[in-house]
Structure formats: C-alpha cells, structure tokens
Amino acid sequence: MGKMPFMKSALSGLLAVGLASTATAQNVEMSSDGKAVAYTPTFAAANKMTASQMENAKSRMPMLDDISQLPNIGLFQQSGSGISTQAFGAFGGFPFTSRIVAQRPNSNNNSAPVDSAPYRQTGKLFMDFGGSFFVCSASVIRPGLVLTAAHCVHDFGLGSTGFADQVFFQPARHNDDVPFGTWTSQSIIIPGVYFNGTDRCLPGATGVVCENDVAILVMNSQVNSEGVEQEVGDVVGRYGLYQNDRGYTALGGDGDLSAHLTQISYPSAGYTGVRMIQNESIAVQDAPFALGPDTDFNQVIIGSNMTGGSSGGPWIHNFGKSDGYQGTPAVDSNRNRVAAVTSWGFVDDSIKIQGASRFGHNTAFPSNGPTNVRTLVNFGCSFGPSKC
C-alpha cells in the first residue's frame, strides 16, 4: 500500500497503511515472555537526515474525526459535568494553558530556556520509514533510553515490516539550534501486542486509542570532544516514571482519577514544529475497568491545543525544580515523573483534547508482572549496562 501523511488522515485509514520499510525478521528480537519486541537495523547510525528531509517530515499522530468516537470515559458522558461543559473548544474539555519554551530568558528573566533542566530531557524526533521522514517528540528516561509513542516508530500490527528504519533524536531543539546534537537509535522496542496488532484499541479503528501506545528507543552512545563515550542521559539528564495510579487523586465516585500534568512536545500544525511547547492541564484517567471491560481503554486525557508532531512527548507529574519548601512533604511529590506520552488527538482543532495510553497494568500487562512501560524499559536495559 502507498504512503500517506498521518496528520490529515481519516480515522478509518489511520495506521492501516504500510509505509515501505527495510526491516526484516532477522533484525527482530522478542523478549522471553513475548511482551516486548525489539528491532535493530543493521545500518544503525549509518545514515543521516538532509535539511530537506527534516523540513518536509510529516506527522504520524492518529486523529479522531468526532468526539462521539471516544471510549465511554466517565466525565465525557456526564452532560451536566462542570468539567465537560467548560468552553475549551466546540465540545468542551479540561482547562489548560500553553506557551513556547524560550531559547534564553527574556528581559524579565521569567522564561526558562529550552536547554536547561528539566526541559532539555525532551526533544524532537525524526523517523525514517523507507526514505519517508516523519516527526514526533520524545524524552530521556534512562542514560541510554528514550521514551516515545509506539505509533511514532511502528505501523500497528504490521510485525517486522512495520518498524521505522532508523530514528533521530534532537534534545532541546529550538528553531535551527540543536544544542546537544543529534542522537541515533540503536534499537526500537514496542509492546508485543502492538507489534502483532492484538492490543486492545478503539473498536472500528486500526491502532487508535490503544492501551499500549508506548515505545522505548535504545540510543547509540557518542564520544565527546575529550574522547569520553557518553549516553544521551549523561549529557542532558533524564526523567523518572510514575505508573498505575501514582500521583492521581479520586475525582468523584465513579472511578475517575485526576492530576495536574505538564505536557512537553514539538507540535507542527499551527506551530513552527521546531519550538518546544509546554502545556499545563488537568488530566483525567479511568481506574482500570471501572466502567466495564468494553468501555475502559486505560486512557489518560488532557486539555491541549497541541497538534501533529506532539506524539510521544512526555506527560509529567510535578514538573520543574524544587521550591525549597522545608515543611511536611506532599504525597507523591517526586519531581519530573512521566506518566504517559501523547498518543492521539482530533482532526477538528476546535476540540482541545489529547489522549494517551496509561502507564501501568492492563489487559496485556496484568498485575502479576511488570507494567507496560516497565516491561519495555527492562528489555531496553538488556542491551547493555550503560543504557540504564
């Protein structure tokens, strides 16, 4: 099947299209329990992007056509809800604010520069599918591991032929400035259920609103000017992880949970695509199977006006640096913990909502084993001690 840009695709066509890839079965390795699959191209780090390929790269964000296609998440179905009726788009949504992260402090010295922590752990992602380039966002969570969305690096259900041939990561990019260079992927790791197309997803759509739209990239190390080999996380730092319900609090009595999250990404449509955008929003997730097995897709949803290119960007609890408070600590106050990555949005940009697969246990990753993201991280760590 031919290539198509994902940003403007209709729901029925999303992720069903096989982009030409040179991935082959001999380059694919499965974890012992079959829950994680890694692709390691034989030419890793051999190819580079041209300026034209970067400029013309397209989004891969899965997009819904209409609000009625959402899973039956409690707050969306409550017509009298104070949250669902707020004026954030034609449908409504959750309160949010967003801003550009600056290249340097402004004259009032109140704008954090993109190349300082904890911003610089996030970056712009480029993916090569058979010579066609696409864009997403990603973040560093271990010395040699980068976190993004599975749909950024693999076509849902296409097995060994669905992987991107290679991936490039530019931490803290701002316009044409790439302060920490370009890092290349050694291997791409995705959930086995995303690899074979058996993940639990929105009915009637191929690979949209899925429980496990998450991926780990094992990055190649680089030698610095002093001849020292370094991992990307050694250079820019890394975020931690929150899983399951950690950092959330009960919202009403119907099983919904809420938290304040910070979304960091590089959206393209309506934006430049090369400036980091910070979004602050209330996030709502359903407790696992609170509404029954046919209506709960383990999703987290936020208010956001980000667009294609934001896919894979982190959703972070307690973002920022310590305020120096010396009193009784808050519950779950660990800073800069990623709980999800941007997965899907809407074609209609008046609907200011985006969704993500919840980090935690679910249908494919039950509570008697590691969570979805932990399974991928564990497999990534097996690629070498320096990666973790």
N, C-alpha and C positions, 0 to 999 in steps of 0.2 A: 504494500500500500504506500501511497505517496506521503511526502512530508507536509505538515501543516502547522502554522503558528498556533500555540495553545491559548493565547490571551483572548482571542475573539471567537473561539470555537463554541459551538452549541453544546449543551450538556450531553446529548446522545453521542456526540462524536469524540468527546474528550477521552484521551488516554487509550482509545481503541486503535489509534493509528500507530503503526510500527515505523519508527524512524530508522533509516539504514544505519546499522551498527556493525562493526567488525568483531564484536565479542563472540567468542566461541566456547563450546562446552569445556574444552581442556583448560581454559583460563578461569573456570568457576570452581569454587570450593565451598562445601556445605559444612556447617558445624556438626558435631557428633549427634546432636539431638534434632537436627534438621530445621531448627528455628531461625537460623541466620545463614545468609548466603553471601559470599564474597566474590567479586570479580577483580582480577589483577591482570591488566593488559601487559602484553609482552613488551610494548614500546613505551611504558610509563616514563614520563618526563622527557621523552624524545622530541615531541612536537611542541610548538609554541603558537600563540594566537597572533594574528596580524591585527593592525589597528582597524581595518575594515571588518574583520570578523567580530571584534569586540563591539564596534559601533552598531552593527546590524543584527546583533544577537537578539533573539525573541524570548518572550516569557513562556513558561510552561505551567502557569497556575491553572488548576481545574476551577471552572467557574459555573455556578448555578444560574439558571435563567430566571427563576422566580422564587419568592420566599416560601411558597407552598411546598417546594421540593425539600425543605429542611426536614430532618428527622423530628419526631414529636418531642422536642425538648421543652420541659415544663413551662418556663416563662414565656416562650413564644406562643403558647396556646392559651394563655390567660389574657383574654381581651381586656380585662379591667386592670391588668398589672401596671403599677406605677412605672416599672422599667420598660415594659414592652410598648408603652404608649408615648414615650418621650420622643421629641421631634428631632431625630437624628436620621433623616432620610425619609423617603416616601413610606417605608414600613414602620420606622422607629428603630430602636436599638438600645445600646448601652452608652452612657456618657464617655467621651474620650476627648483628649487634646493631642495635637501632634506638632512637631517642629523639626526644622533642619538642625542637625548637629554640625556646629561650625568647624572650620578648619583651624581657627585660632580664636581666643577670647575676643569678644567685641569691646567697644570702648568702655562699657560698664563692667567689664570683667565678669559677666554672669552667664556666659555661654561656653560650656565645656568643649574643648577641642576634640575632634574625632580621633586623634592619635594618642589620647590619654586613656588610662584605665578609668572605668570599666567599659568604655566604648570600643577600644581598639581590638577587643576579643571578637568582635563581629566584623564581617567583611562581605564583599561582593563575590559571587560565584559564577563562573562560566563553565558550561558543559558542552563537549563536542560529541554530537551524535552523527557519525559518518560524514563529517565535514560541515554539518549544520550546527551553528552555535546558538546556545540558549543561556538565559541568565536566571539566577536565583540569589538567595542570601544564605549565610551560614555563620556558625560561631565555633570557637575553640573551647573544648571541654576537658581535654587531657593534653599532655605535652605534644603528642603526635596525632590526636584525633579531633576531627571537625564534625560538627553536627549539622544536619540539614533535613529536608523532606525527601522521602523516597521517590516521589514523583519527579523531583528535580533530576535524578540520576538514573531512573529506570522507567520503562513503559510497563504499566501494570499488567501482570500475567503473562508477559512475553518471554519469561525464562532467561536463558543465557543470551538470547539475541536482543534483550530489552535494555541492556546497560549502556550508559554513556561510555564512549571510548576512553575519555580522559576528562579530568576536572581540574580547573584552575581556581585558586582562592587568593583574593587580594584583601588582607585585613586593613580596615580603617581607610579604605579608598575615599578620596574627596576630589571630585572633578578629575583632573588628569594626574593628581598627586597620589602615588602609591607608596606611602612612607615605609612599609615593611616588606615591599617586594611582592612577587607572585610565587605562590607555592603550588606544587603539583601533587595530584593524588597518586598514591601507590596502589591502593585498593579501594573498592566501593563495597560497602556492606549494607544489606537490606534484610528485612524480615522474610523468612521463607514463604509466608502466606502472601506477601506482596509479589514475590518472585514468581510464584505459580498461579496467582490470581484467585486464591481461595480466601483472602481476607474478607472480613465482614464489612460490607460497604452499603451505601445507599441503594436500595432496590431500583432497578431500571436504569442504572448508570454504570459505566465501566470504570472502576477505580476512583470514584468520587465520594467524599465523606466516608473515609475508611478508618477503622480502628488503629491501624498501624502504618500511617504515612510518615515514617521516620527513617533516617539513614545515617550511617557513620562513614566518614572518609578517613582512611589511614593515609596520612600525608608523608611525602618524601622529606627527609631532612635536608638542610642546606649547610654549606660551610661558609662561615663569616669571613670578614676581611683579615681576621687574626688566625685563620686556619682552624677554627674550632667548629665542629659539627654541632648543629643545633636543630631542635624541633621547633615548630611554629609556636607552640605554647611556651617554650622557653624564652621566646622573643616578645610576645605580646601578652602573655598571661592566659588564664582560662577561667571559665565559669564553672560552678558546681551544678548539681542536679537536684530537683525535688521530684518525687514520684508519688503516685496514688493521690491521696487527699492532703498531703502535707502542704501547709501554707494556706489552705482554704478554710472557710468557716461556713456553718449552715446558713442557708438563705430560705427562710420559711420552713414549712413542714413537709414539703413534697420530695425531699431528697436532693434538691439542687444545692450546690456549694458555690461560694463566691470568693474572690480575692482581687486585690489590685495588682495588675501586671504591667510591665513595661515591654513593649514590642520594639525591636530594633531591626531595620531592614533597608533594602535598596529598591524601592518601587520605581517602576518605569513610566507607565501611562499616567499623565497628569503631573509627573515629576521629571527630573532630569535623568534618573536611573543611575547617576554616579555620585549622588549625595546621600549620606546616611540620614534616615528619618527616624525620629523617636516618637512613639505613640504611647500614651498613658490611658488605661481603660479599666473599668470593671470587667472582670472575667467571670463567666458562669459555666460550671460543668455539672453534669448529672452524675450522681453517685452510680456506681456500676449496676446496671439493670434495674434502677429504681422504678422505671416506667414499664418494665417488662422486656423480655428478650427481643421483641420485634420492633421496639421503638427507641431503644437507647443504643447509640453508636459510640459511646465513650468519647464524646466530643467536648472541647472547651471552646467557648465563643466569646469574642470581644467586640466592642465598638471600634471601628477603624476606617479610615479613608485611604488606606494603602491599596496598591494595585499590583498587577503582574510584575514579577521581579522581587516581590517581598517574600515569596515562597521560601521556606526553610529558615527564615530569620527567627531568632530566639524570642520566646515569651518568658520574661524574667521576674521572679519574686525578689522584692527588697533590693531593687536596683540602685546602685550608687555607692558612695563611700560612707564610712561610719560618721555619725554626727557627734561622736564623743560623749554620748549620754552615759552616765555612771549609775543610774538607778536600777530598779528591778527590770531585767530584760524582758522584752516582748516574747510571746510564744512564736516559735519558728521564725526567728529574726536573722537567720544566716543570710548574708548578703549575696546577691548575684547568682541566684539559683534558677536554672532554666527548667521549666515545667512542660513546655510544648514548643513546637515550631509551626510557623504559618503554613497551612495546608490548602485552604480553598477560600473563594470569595464569590462575588456576583458580577455578572455581565452589566447589570444595571448599577451604575455608580451612585445612584441615589440611595441604595441600600448599604448603609455604612456598617457592615458586619463582616468579620472573617472568622474562620474556624480552624481547629487544629485537632489532631489525634492526641488524646490524653496520655501522658506518660504514666504507665502503671500496668497492673494486671488487667487482662480482658479475656475474650473468648480464646484467642490463640496462645495467650501467655497467662495461664491460670496461676492462682496464688500458691501452688505447691512448687513453684520455680521462680526464676528471676523475672522481672518486669520486661516489657518490650524493649525499652531503651537500655536497660542493664544488660540484657542478652546481647545486644549489638556491641555495646562497649566491651564486654568480656571477650567477645570474639575478636574485636579490634586489638585488644591488648595482647592477644596471642601472636600478633605479627612482630613482636619484639618488645623487650623491656623498656626501651627508651620511649615507646609510644605512650606509656602510661606511668 
